[in-house]
Amino acid sequence: MAKFKEIMIGTMMPAIKAIGKAEMEAVLSGIKEHNTAEIYRTTLQGLHSNFSLLKEAAYKTKTKIDDGIVDLVLEAVKESADTGGIVLS
């Protein structure tokens, strides 16, 4: 049963990541639109820092779904930072 679950997750993960990443980008856009540039910058930097730590933990678990979720957040944050000229590290 665990093998079937992993296969199903592996099959659906690209779609989950694409949808989740688009939603995360919309959230980040809303933060940028409704707050100061400083708040937006520190939000991106904080998310990047926190999710980078989570990535280490997520990759050590047996499941792959958490890896995908952490990756989609990091990808959305990095792309938003790149677009805005914000340094994350």
DSSP file (Angstrom, degrees, kcal/mol; ACC not computed):
  #  RESIDUE AA STRUCTURE BP1 BP2  ACC     N-H-->O    O-->H-N    N-H-->O    O-->H-N    TCO  KAPPA ALPHA  PHI   PSI    X-CA   Y-CA   Z-CA
    1    1 A M     >        0   0    0      0, 0.0     4,-2.2     0, 0.0     5,-0.1   0.000 360.0 360.0 360.0 -39.1    0.0    0.0    0.0
    2    2 A A  H  >  +     0   0    0      1,-0.2     4,-2.2     2,-0.2     5,-0.2   0.881 360.0  52.8 -63.8 -36.7    2.8    2.4    0.8
    3    3 A K  H  > S+     0   0    0      2,-0.2     4,-2.1     1,-0.2    -1,-0.2   0.910 108.3  50.1 -65.0 -42.0    4.4    1.8   -2.6
    4    4 A F  H  > S+     0   0    0      1,-0.2     4,-2.6     2,-0.2    -2,-0.2   0.908 109.4  52.1 -61.0 -43.0    1.0    2.6   -4.3
    5    5 A K  H  X S+     0   0    0     -4,-2.2     4,-2.6     1,-0.2    -2,-0.2   0.916 109.4  49.0 -60.3 -44.8    0.8    5.8   -2.3
    6    6 A E  H  X S+     0   0    0     -4,-2.2     4,-2.6     2,-0.2    -1,-0.2   0.883 111.0  50.3 -64.1 -38.7    4.3    6.9   -3.4
    7    7 A I  H  X S+     0   0    0     -4,-2.1     4,-2.0     2,-0.2    -2,-0.2   0.926 111.7  47.9 -65.0 -44.4    3.5    6.2   -7.0
    8    8 A M  H  X S+     0   0    0     -4,-2.6     4,-2.1     2,-0.2    -2,-0.2   0.921 113.4  47.2 -62.9 -44.2    0.3    8.2   -6.8
    9    9 A I  H  X S+     0   0    0     -4,-2.6     4,-2.1     1,-0.2    -1,-0.2   0.919 110.9  52.0 -63.7 -43.2    2.1   11.1   -5.1
   10   10 A G  H  < S+     0   0    0     -4,-2.6    -1,-0.2     1,-0.2    -2,-0.2   0.859 111.0  48.4 -61.2 -35.7    4.9   11.0   -7.7
   11   11 A T  H  < S+     0   0    0     -4,-2.0     4,-0.3     1,-0.2    -1,-0.2   0.880 119.1  37.4 -71.0 -39.3    2.3   11.1  -10.5
   12   12 A M  H >X S+     0   0    0     -4,-2.1     4,-2.4     1,-0.2     3,-0.5   0.645  92.7  89.3 -88.8 -16.4    0.4   14.0   -9.0
   13   13 A M  H 3X S+     0   0    0     -4,-2.1     4,-3.0     1,-0.2     5,-0.3   0.861  82.7  54.4 -57.1 -43.5    3.3   16.0   -7.6
   14   14 A P  H 3> S+     0   0    0      0, 0.0     4,-2.1     0, 0.0    -1,-0.2   0.911 113.0  44.0 -58.5 -39.9    4.1   18.1  -10.8
   15   15 A A  H <> S+     0   0    0     -3,-0.5     4,-2.4    -4,-0.3     5,-0.3   0.912 113.7  50.1 -69.3 -42.2    0.5   19.3  -10.9
   16   16 A I  H  X S+     0   0    0     -4,-2.4     4,-2.8     1,-0.2     5,-0.2   0.924 112.4  47.8 -60.8 -44.7    0.4   20.0   -7.1
   17   17 A K  H  X S+     0   0    0     -4,-3.0     4,-2.7    -5,-0.2     5,-0.2   0.904 111.3  50.1 -64.4 -41.5    3.6   21.9   -7.3
   18   18 A A  H  X S+     0   0    0     -4,-2.1     4,-1.9    -5,-0.3    -2,-0.2   0.932 115.8  41.6 -64.2 -45.6    2.4   24.0  -10.3
   19   19 A I  H  X S+     0   0    0     -4,-2.4     4,-2.2     2,-0.2    -2,-0.2   0.935 117.0  48.0 -67.0 -46.4   -0.9   24.9   -8.7
   20   20 A G  H  X S+     0   0    0     -4,-2.8     4,-2.5    -5,-0.3    -2,-0.2   0.888 111.0  50.6 -62.7 -40.0    0.7   25.5   -5.3
   21   21 A K  H  X S+     0   0    0     -4,-2.7     4,-2.5    -5,-0.2    -1,-0.2   0.908 109.7  50.2 -65.6 -41.9    3.4   27.7   -6.7
   22   22 A A  H  X S+     0   0    0     -4,-1.9     4,-1.7    -5,-0.2    -2,-0.2   0.905 112.3  47.8 -62.6 -41.1    0.9   29.8   -8.6
   23   23 A E  H  X S+     0   0    0     -4,-2.2     4,-2.1     2,-0.2    -2,-0.2   0.903 111.4  50.3 -66.0 -40.9   -1.1   30.3   -5.5
   24   24 A M  H  X S+     0   0    0     -4,-2.5     4,-2.6     1,-0.2    -2,-0.2   0.899 108.5  52.3 -64.5 -40.5    2.1   31.2   -3.5
   25   25 A E  H  X S+     0   0    0     -4,-2.5     4,-2.2     1,-0.2    -1,-0.2   0.875 108.3  51.7 -62.9 -36.8    3.1   33.7   -6.1
   26   26 A A  H  X S+     0   0    0     -4,-1.7     4,-2.1     2,-0.2    -2,-0.2   0.898 109.9  49.2 -65.9 -40.3   -0.4   35.3   -5.8
   27   27 A V  H  X S+     0   0    0     -4,-2.1     4,-2.2     2,-0.2    -2,-0.2   0.937 111.8  48.0 -63.4 -46.7    0.0   35.5   -2.0
   28   28 A L  H  X S+     0   0    0     -4,-2.6     4,-2.4     1,-0.2    -2,-0.2   0.882 109.6  53.3 -63.0 -38.1    3.4   37.1   -2.4
   29   29 A S  H  X S+     0   0    0     -4,-2.2     4,-2.5     1,-0.2    -1,-0.2   0.901 108.2  50.7 -62.6 -40.9    2.1   39.6   -4.9
   30   30 A G  H  X S+     0   0    0     -4,-2.1     4,-2.0     2,-0.2    -2,-0.2   0.888 108.8  51.1 -64.2 -39.4   -0.7   40.6   -2.5
   31   31 A I  H  X S+     0   0    0     -4,-2.2     4,-0.6     1,-0.2    -2,-0.2   0.923 112.0  47.5 -62.3 -43.5    1.9   41.1    0.2
   32   32 A K  H >< S+     0   0    0     -4,-2.4     3,-0.6     1,-0.2    -2,-0.2   0.907 113.1  48.5 -63.4 -41.9    3.9   43.3   -2.1
   33   33 A E  H 3< S+     0   0    0     -4,-2.5    -1,-0.2     1,-0.2    -2,-0.2   0.842 117.9  37.9 -68.0 -35.3    0.8   45.3   -3.2
   34   34 A H  H 3< S+     0   0    0     -4,-2.0     2,-0.3    -5,-0.2    -1,-0.2   0.286 114.1  50.4-106.3  10.2   -0.6   46.0    0.3
   35   35 A N  S << S-     0   0    0     -4,-0.6     2,-0.0    -3,-0.6    -4,-0.0  -0.853  88.2 -82.6-139.1 173.8    2.6   46.6    2.3
   36   36 A T     >  -     0   0    0     -2,-0.3     4,-2.2     1,-0.1     5,-0.2  -0.302  41.5-110.1 -73.8 163.2    5.8   48.6    2.2
   37   37 A A  H  > S+     0   0    0      1,-0.2     4,-2.6     2,-0.2     5,-0.2   0.855 119.4  55.7 -61.2 -35.6    8.8   47.5    0.2
   38   38 A E  H  > S+     0   0    0      2,-0.2     4,-2.6     1,-0.2     5,-0.2   0.917 107.7  46.9 -65.1 -44.2   10.6   46.8    3.5
   39   39 A I  H  > S+     0   0    0      2,-0.2     4,-2.2     1,-0.2    -2,-0.2   0.919 113.3  49.5 -63.9 -43.1    7.9   44.5    4.7
   40   40 A Y  H  X S+     0   0    0     -4,-2.2     4,-2.4     2,-0.2    -2,-0.2   0.930 112.4  47.6 -61.0 -46.5    7.9   42.7    1.4
   41   41 A R  H  X S+     0   0    0     -4,-2.6     4,-2.5     1,-0.2    -2,-0.2   0.937 114.0  45.5 -61.7 -48.3   11.6   42.3    1.4
   42   42 A T  H  X S+     0   0    0     -4,-2.6     4,-2.5     1,-0.2    -1,-0.2   0.831 110.7  54.9 -68.4 -30.3   11.8   41.0    5.0
   43   43 A T  H  X S+     0   0    0     -4,-2.2     4,-2.7    -5,-0.2     5,-0.2   0.948 110.8  44.5 -64.9 -48.3    8.9   38.6    4.3
   44   44 A L  H  X S+     0   0    0     -4,-2.4     4,-2.5     1,-0.2    -2,-0.2   0.923 115.3  47.9 -61.8 -44.2   10.7   37.1    1.3
   45   45 A Q  H  X S+     0   0    0     -4,-2.5     4,-2.3     2,-0.2    -1,-0.2   0.904 113.3  47.9 -64.8 -40.8   13.9   36.9    3.2
   46   46 A G  H  X S+     0   0    0     -4,-2.5     4,-2.8     2,-0.2     5,-0.3   0.923 112.3  48.3 -65.9 -44.9   12.2   35.3    6.3
   47   47 A L  H  X S+     0   0    0     -4,-2.7     4,-2.8     1,-0.2     5,-0.3   0.920 112.3  49.9 -60.6 -43.3   10.3   32.8    4.2
   48   48 A H  H  X S+     0   0    0     -4,-2.5     4,-1.6    -5,-0.2    -2,-0.2   0.931 113.5  45.4 -61.4 -46.0   13.5   31.9    2.3
   49   49 A S  H  X S+     0   0    0     -4,-2.3     4,-1.4    -5,-0.2    -2,-0.2   0.941 117.3  43.3 -63.0 -49.1   15.5   31.4    5.6
   50   50 A N  H  X S+     0   0    0     -4,-2.8     4,-2.1     1,-0.2    -2,-0.2   0.917 115.5  46.7 -67.0 -44.6   12.7   29.4    7.3
   51   51 A F  H  X S+     0   0    0     -4,-2.8     4,-1.9    -5,-0.3    -1,-0.2   0.763 105.8  60.2 -73.1 -23.5   11.9   27.2    4.4
   52   52 A S  H  X S+     0   0    0     -4,-1.6     4,-1.1    -5,-0.3    -1,-0.2   0.890 108.2  45.5 -66.6 -38.1   15.5   26.5    3.7
   53   53 A L  H  X S+     0   0    0     -4,-1.4     4,-1.3     1,-0.2     3,-0.3   0.905 111.8  51.4 -68.2 -42.0   15.7   25.0    7.2
   54   54 A L  H  X S+     0   0    0     -4,-2.1     4,-3.3     1,-0.2     5,-0.2   0.850 101.5  62.8 -62.4 -33.9   12.5   23.1    6.7
   55   55 A K  H  X S+     0   0    0     -4,-1.9     4,-2.2     1,-0.2    -1,-0.2   0.906 100.3  52.3 -59.3 -42.6   13.9   21.7    3.4
   56   56 A E  H  < S+     0   0    0     -4,-1.1     4,-0.5    -3,-0.3    -1,-0.2   0.923 114.9  41.5 -59.3 -44.8   16.7   19.9    5.3
   57   57 A A  H >< S+     0   0    0     -4,-1.3     3,-1.0     1,-0.2     4,-0.5   0.903 112.8  53.6 -70.3 -41.9   14.2   18.3    7.7
   58   58 A A  H >< S+     0   0    0     -4,-3.3     3,-1.3     1,-0.3     9,-0.3   0.877 103.5  56.1 -62.8 -38.5   11.7   17.5    4.9
   59   59 A Y  T 3< S+     0   0    0     -4,-2.2    -1,-0.3     1,-0.3    -2,-0.2   0.677 102.0  58.4 -70.2 -15.5   14.2   15.7    2.8
   60   60 A K  T <  S+     0   0    0     -3,-1.0    -1,-0.3    -4,-0.5    -2,-0.2   0.567  89.8  91.2 -89.3  -9.8   15.0   13.3    5.7
   61   61 A T  S <  S-     0   0    0     -3,-1.3     6,-0.0    -4,-0.5    -3,-0.0  -0.378  83.0-121.5 -81.9 165.6   11.4   12.1    6.0
   62   62 A K  S    S+     0   0    0     -2,-0.1     2,-0.1     2,-0.0    -1,-0.1   0.782  89.0  78.2 -76.1 -28.2   10.1    9.0    4.2
   63   63 A T        -     0   0    0      1,-0.1     4,-0.2    -5,-0.1    -2,-0.2  -0.448  62.1-156.6 -84.3 156.4    7.4   10.9    2.3
   64   64 A K  S  > S+     0   0    0     -2,-0.1     4,-1.9     2,-0.1     5,-0.2   0.564  78.9  80.7-104.8 -14.4    8.0   13.0   -0.7
   65   65 A I  H  > S+     0   0    0      1,-0.2     4,-2.0     2,-0.2     5,-0.2   0.894  92.0  51.3 -63.9 -39.0    4.9   15.3   -0.5
   66   66 A D  H  > S+     0   0    0      1,-0.2     4,-2.3     2,-0.2    -1,-0.2   0.857 105.8  56.2 -67.3 -32.6    6.6   17.5    2.1
   67   67 A D  H  > S+     0   0    0     -9,-0.3     4,-2.5    -4,-0.2    -1,-0.2   0.932 108.5  47.8 -60.0 -45.4    9.6   17.9   -0.2
   68   68 A G  H  X S+     0   0    0     -4,-1.9     4,-2.4     2,-0.2    -2,-0.2   0.885 110.9  49.9 -64.3 -40.6    7.4   19.2   -3.0
   69   69 A I  H  X S+     0   0    0     -4,-2.0     4,-1.8     2,-0.2    -1,-0.2   0.939 113.0  45.8 -65.2 -46.8    5.6   21.7   -0.8
   70   70 A V  H  X S+     0   0    0     -4,-2.3     4,-2.4     1,-0.2    -2,-0.2   0.918 113.0  51.4 -62.0 -43.0    8.8   23.1    0.6
   71   71 A D  H  X S+     0   0    0     -4,-2.5     4,-2.8    -5,-0.2    -1,-0.2   0.905 107.2  52.0 -61.6 -42.2   10.3   23.3   -2.9
   72   72 A L  H  X S+     0   0    0     -4,-2.4     4,-2.2     1,-0.2    -1,-0.2   0.891 110.6  48.0 -65.7 -37.1    7.3   25.1   -4.3
   73   73 A V  H  X S+     0   0    0     -4,-1.8     4,-2.6     2,-0.2     5,-0.2   0.943 113.4  47.5 -66.0 -46.4    7.4   27.8   -1.6
   74   74 A L  H  X S+     0   0    0     -4,-2.4     4,-2.7     1,-0.2    -2,-0.2   0.899 112.1  49.9 -62.0 -40.5   11.2   28.2   -2.1
   75   75 A E  H  X S+     0   0    0     -4,-2.8     4,-2.5     2,-0.2     5,-0.2   0.924 112.0  47.3 -64.2 -44.0   10.8   28.5   -5.9
   76   76 A A  H  X S+     0   0    0     -4,-2.2     4,-2.2    -5,-0.2    -2,-0.2   0.908 114.0  47.7 -64.4 -41.8    8.0   31.1   -5.6
   77   77 A V  H  X S+     0   0    0     -4,-2.6     4,-2.6     2,-0.2    -2,-0.2   0.924 112.6  48.8 -64.9 -44.8   10.0   33.1   -3.1
   78   78 A K  H  X S+     0   0    0     -4,-2.7     4,-2.8    -5,-0.2    -2,-0.2   0.918 112.4  47.5 -63.5 -43.5   13.2   33.0   -5.2
   79   79 A E  H  X S+     0   0    0     -4,-2.5     4,-2.4     2,-0.2    -1,-0.2   0.902 112.9  49.0 -65.1 -39.9   11.4   34.0   -8.4
   80   80 A S  H  X S+     0   0    0     -4,-2.2     4,-2.0    -5,-0.2    -2,-0.2   0.910 113.2  47.4 -64.5 -41.6    9.6   36.9   -6.6
   81   81 A A  H  X>S+     0   0    0     -4,-2.6     5,-2.8     2,-0.2     4,-0.7   0.926 111.4  50.3 -65.3 -44.5   12.9   38.0   -5.1
   82   82 A D  H ><5S+     0   0    0     -4,-2.8     3,-0.8     1,-0.2    -2,-0.2   0.919 110.9  49.4 -59.4 -44.1   14.7   37.8   -8.4
   83   83 A T  H 3<5S+     0   0    0     -4,-2.4    -1,-0.2     1,-0.2    -2,-0.2   0.877 116.2  42.8 -62.4 -38.7   11.9   39.8  -10.1
   84   84 A G  H 3<5S-     0   0    0     -4,-2.0    -1,-0.2    -5,-0.2    -2,-0.2   0.419 111.5-116.8 -89.9   1.5   12.1   42.5   -7.4
   85   85 A G  T <<5 +     0   0    0     -3,-0.8     2,-0.5    -4,-0.7    -3,-0.2   0.844  61.5 154.4  67.5  33.0   15.9   42.6   -7.2
   86   86 A I      < -     0   0    0     -5,-2.8     2,-0.4    -6,-0.2    -1,-0.2  -0.819  40.9-137.1-100.6 130.8   15.9   41.4   -3.6
   87   87 A V        -     0   0    0     -2,-0.5   -42,-0.1     1,-0.1    -5,-0.0  -0.734  16.6-171.9 -85.9 129.7   18.9   39.5   -2.2
   88   88 A L              0   0    0     -2,-0.4    -1,-0.1     1,-0.1   -39,-0.1   0.780 360.0 360.0 -94.9 -29.6   17.8   36.5   -0.1
   89   89 A S              0   0    0    -41,-0.0    -1,-0.1   -40,-0.0    -2,-0.0   0.446 360.0 360.0-105.8 360.0   21.0   35.3    1.5
